[in-house]
Amino acid sequence: MEAKTSRDHLKVHKMKKKVLRKQSLVIANAGLGNGMSRNQLLRIVEEYGEVETLLMPPNKPYSFVKYETTEEAKKAFDALNGKEVTLEDCGQNIVLYINFVEKVSLQNAVPTSLPPGLTVIEKIISPEEERRMLENIEWIGDEDTQSAQKNLKHRRVKHFGYEFRYDNNNVDKDKPLPGGLPEICNLFLEKCLKQGYIKHKPDQLTVNQYEPGQGIPPHIDTHSAFEDEIISLSLGAEIVMDFKHPDGHTVAILLPRCSLLVMTGESRYLWTHGITPRKYDIIQASELGQKVGTITADVGDITLNRRETRTSFTFRKVRRSPCNCIYSSVCDSQKGQQRLVQPSFPHNEMEASKLEQEYVHKVYEEIATHFSSTRHSPWPRIVEFLRSLPTGSIVADIGCGNGKYLGISEDLYMVGCDRSKNLVDICGEKHFQAFVCDALSVAIRSGSCDACISIAVIHHFSTAERRLATIRELARLLRPGGMALIYVWAMEQEYKNQKSKYLKEKNGSKGKEKEINTGTTQRLLTDQVPGSSSQDSASSDQLINDLKDEGCDARPVGADSKLPVHTNRTSFQSQDLLVPWHLKGGTKKKEESVDTVLVPADSKESQEVSPVFHRYYHVFCEGELEAVCRSLDCVRVQKSYYDQGNWCVILEKL
């Protein structure tokens, strides 16, 4: 008993000595996330000593402070722990809770650049010009404004030139509003044209007035309604506007008071923009009210900025012909049109990566929901492999797609990864463990997996070197003796006088043979056909020659050739090709065929045509997958087989 008491005293003594060596404190209830500004917190903590660092993580209810000396930190701890303070901006009382921390390691976000095509011009008008422009807008007694208010409950809006219809996000081009744009706005636009800030004079203006706390839902201005250049003048107060790329990348941008936002090209057509509803913005403390720029999570230089009433003047030029931009996946003018510029076979690593980005990664982000709806039945032989593994095995599904194999057995610890964020999100909705990464570089420790599976992934990589690298990466993850199962799409869709289910599906298309231009089943690839997770050129000359010796009738694409577009439900005519995916229409049934003939984008028929996406594939000849695997000295091929149009191998890590 005495020995135990002595040990306890020694432990407490060591703990006290450890605390006395610390100079950093965590302050709970005093963060940007619960309304504490940097200026107020800095004044509080500076009362007790020289502050070396004050870190305030964005959207968190706590902060970290580091003092020059341990004595100062101890003094602040004694004085502030349990102390009640009043938040200056909202008048709310909070209680501070303090503790010592040994080390604070918060990684600052890398500074981001503006979206391509976006410009912000500061101080484009004087305070006097701002006052006159605001006074020029009469809100009271305007019937058009009152009508618009019915659609926009939380902000005032007024239109000039043409009325923007919020019910269909477009304008009635045949019904211009009387009076045109206000003269003061015309003078402003002439000034912008003269100074080269804009290239075309707008003919439509929407004025919005936002009270503090109000926002704008993320959106892209309708392509068919307006031309490329969209400009917005911020008056009355600064604001943070959020931009988001389809790949999930976001950029927060401070728009100072009296600044002009100009969106052209990619920033206008592809990125959504919006304003998050909130009463405070998180901005760079050193740039408060002074400098435009992207907002980064620099925990040593961000603070809260209380919003005030802001009025925006958004100028646009009404479009008179269909939009023909290069961003067809988000363009309403091009909805349903089959726009395909056939890519060439890649000559180098950069071209290969770009090909996969355009014709694999981006496509699966677009079709993820529809793709997932066609991938729900696990393939029996893959299930058999997984269930043969010992209880408690750690298994990685590299290119897991919608996660249909992640829940096969409760006796396995399974984790998935995929290049498509949207497919990984679907895994999350099913409560599976999955993360976003590329099969060429998997964020899992070497030798930590008992087994790996790669189902319908490797055939999406466009060079022999990249396909080999993905198999080498699988081997890296395995412990010695670990197993990997790989499936790739086969060139031979008719094997041993038996047609694959992929070809047999054609019999169910009611005799329609012309599948690209006149009709193809809505569900192009069923569960019997490999899709992909969304990873992923012809084989090297040496490998092609080896395969020819083994009887493979491979037809690689020439170095300067365009990749051919495959006709669905037919035998493959080339190893490297583009396979169409017709995105399912919202009201169409799975059995319904879809026409993909070109029609005018603004016609009624175009709204009924399903968009067509093209995915890159390298289909494998018999023996090719084995040959690639055998070129690695760290694995041996334990088994290889053909399974319904796919070549498959089971590898063992040596």
C-alpha positions, 0 to 999 in steps of 0.5 A, a space after each residue: 500500500 505504501 509502495 503504491 502511494 509513493 508511486 502515485 506521489 512520484 507520478 503527480 510530481 512528474 506531471 507537475 514538472 511537465 506542466 511547468 515546462 509548457 508554454 502553450 495553452 488551449 483555450 476552449 470556448 474561445 474560437 472563431 467557431 463560436 464568435 470570438 474575434 482575434 482582436 478580442 482574444 489577443 487583448 485578453 491573453 496579452 494581459 498575462 505576458 508576451 504572446 509568441 503565437 495565437 492560433 485560431 483554427 477556422 470554424 472551431 470553438 477553441 484556440 491555442 496561445 503560446 507565451 514567451 515563458 512558462 511563467 506567463 503561461 502559468 499566470 494566464 492559466 490561473 487567471 483565465 480558467 473558468 473566467 466568464 467573458 462577453 463576446 464583443 460582437 454579439 453580447 453573449 457571455 461565455 466561460 473560458 476553459 484552459 489547459 496546458 498542451 505539450 505541442 501544437 501542430 496545425 498545418 496551414 493550408 497552401 495558398 490557393 490561386 483564383 479560379 482561371 478566368 476570374 479577376 477582382 478589381 479593387 476600388 473601381 469606384 470612389 465612395 461618392 460614386 458608390 453613394 450615387 449608385 445606391 441612391 439611384 435604386 428606388 426600392 419602394 413602390 416598384 411592382 416589378 420588385 414586389 413581384 420578384 420578392 415573392 421568389 426571393 423572400 430574404 433579399 430585395 432585387 430589381 432588374 433592368 434591361 431584361 428580367 431574370 426569371 428565377 423560376 427557370 433561371 433564364 431571361 425572356 429575350 423577346 420582352 426587354 424592360 422599358 428604360 434599359 439600364 440606368 444612366 449612371 450604370 451606363 457611365 460606369 460600364 463605359 469606364 470599365 470598357 475604356 480601361 480594359 476591365 471588360 470586353 463587351 457592354 452588358 445589356 442586363 442588370 440585376 441589383 440585389 440587396 442582402 442583409 447580414 446573414 443572407 446568402 446565395 445558393 451555389 450556382 452557375 449562371 445559365 449558359 444559354 441565357 448570358 454571354 461569357 463575361 459576367 461582372 458584379 460590383 460590391 457596394 456597401 460592404 465586403 463579402 466572402 464568395 465561395 467558388 467550387 470546381 466540379 472535382 470538389 476543389 473550393 476557393 473562398 475569395 474576399 470581395 472588398 467594398 467598391 470592388 468589381 468581380 469579373 468572371 470569364 471562361 472556366 470561372 464563369 462556365 464551370 465553377 459554381 459561385 455562392 455566398 454562405 448564409 452566416 453573420 460572420 466571415 472568416 478572413 485574413 486578419 492582416 487584410 481586413 477591409 484592405 486587400 482582395 485575395 483567396 482566404 486560406 486557413 492560416 490559423 495564425 492570421 485569420 479572424 472574424 468579420 461581421 457582415 453588413 448590408 451589401 448591395 450587388 450590381 450584377 451585369 450580364 450580356 444576353 446571349 442571342 445564339 446557343 452556347 458552344 463552350 467547351 464545358 459541355 457537361 454543364 452546358 444547358 445549350 449542349 445538353 444531350 448532344 454527342 460532342 466528342 473530340 476523339 483523343 489520340 494515343 498518348 505519347 508520354 506520361 503527361 499525355 497519358 495522365 491527361 487522357 485518364 483525367 479527361 476520359 476516366 476520372 471526370 467521366 466517373 465523377 459525372 456518372 457516379 450516381 447512375 453508375 452506382 445504380 447498375 453496380 449492386 450484385 457482387 460477382 460470385 468468384 470474387 465473393 468466393 475469394 474474399 470468403 476464403 480469407 482467414 477471419 480477421 484479415 485486413 483487405 484493401 479494395 483498390 478502386 472500390 467504386 460504390 463499395 459493393 464488395 466492402 460489406 461482403 463479410 463481417 469477418 474481414 476488416 475491409 477498407 476501400 479507395 477510389 479516384 472518384 470522390 462521388 463514388 467514395 461519398 456513396 460508400 460513406 452513405 453505406 457506412 463503409 470505410 473508403 477514401 479518395 486516392 489514385 491506384 498509382 499511389 495508395 495511402 496505405 502502409 507497405 506490407 499492412 494488408 493480408 489481401 487486396 482486390 482490384 476489380 475493373 480498374 487496371 484496364 483504365 490506365 493508358 500505358 503498359 508502364 502505368 498498368 504495371 505500376 498499379 500492380 506493383 503498388 498492389 504488391 507493395 501493400 501486401 505482407 509476405 504471403 498476402 494475396 491479390 485478386 485482379 480483374 480486367 476486361 478481356 479482348 476476347 468476349 467470345 471464349 471457347 465458343 461461349 459469348 460473354 454476358 456482355 455480348 448476350 445482352 445485345 439479344 435483349 435490345 429488340 433487334 436494334 443493331 445500330 447502337 451508337 447513333 440510333 439506339 442503345 439500351 439505357 443500362 449499357 454495362 450491367 453487373 456482368 461487365 466490368 465498369 471501373 472505379 474511376 482509376 485508370 495505351 496500347 501495350 509496349 511493342 515487346 509485350 504485343 509481340 509476346 502476346 502475338 506469339 501466344 495467339 492474341 489477335 491484338 490490334 493496338 492503336 497506332 502512335 498517331 491514331 485517334 482512339 476508336 469509339 466502341 459500339 456497345 454490345 459488340 466484339 472489340 476491334 481494338 485494344 485501346 478504345 473509348 466505350 460510351 456511357 449513356 447517362 440515365 434520364 430522370 424519367 426513363 426506364 432502364 429498358 428504354 433505348 436512347 437516341 443519340 443523334 445530334 439535334 439542335 440544343 434548344 429544341 424539344 427533342 434535345 431535352 429527351 436525349 441522354 448525354 453520352 460520356 466516353 471512357 478510356 479502356 485498354 482491353 487485355 488479350 489472353 495471357 497479357 495480364 499474366 505476363 505483366 504480373 510475371 514481370 514483377 519478381 516480388 509476386 508469383 501468379 498462383 492462379 489465372 482464369 477467365 470469368 464472363 468476359 474478364 481475365 483474372 489472376 490471383 497473386 501471392 506476395 513473395 
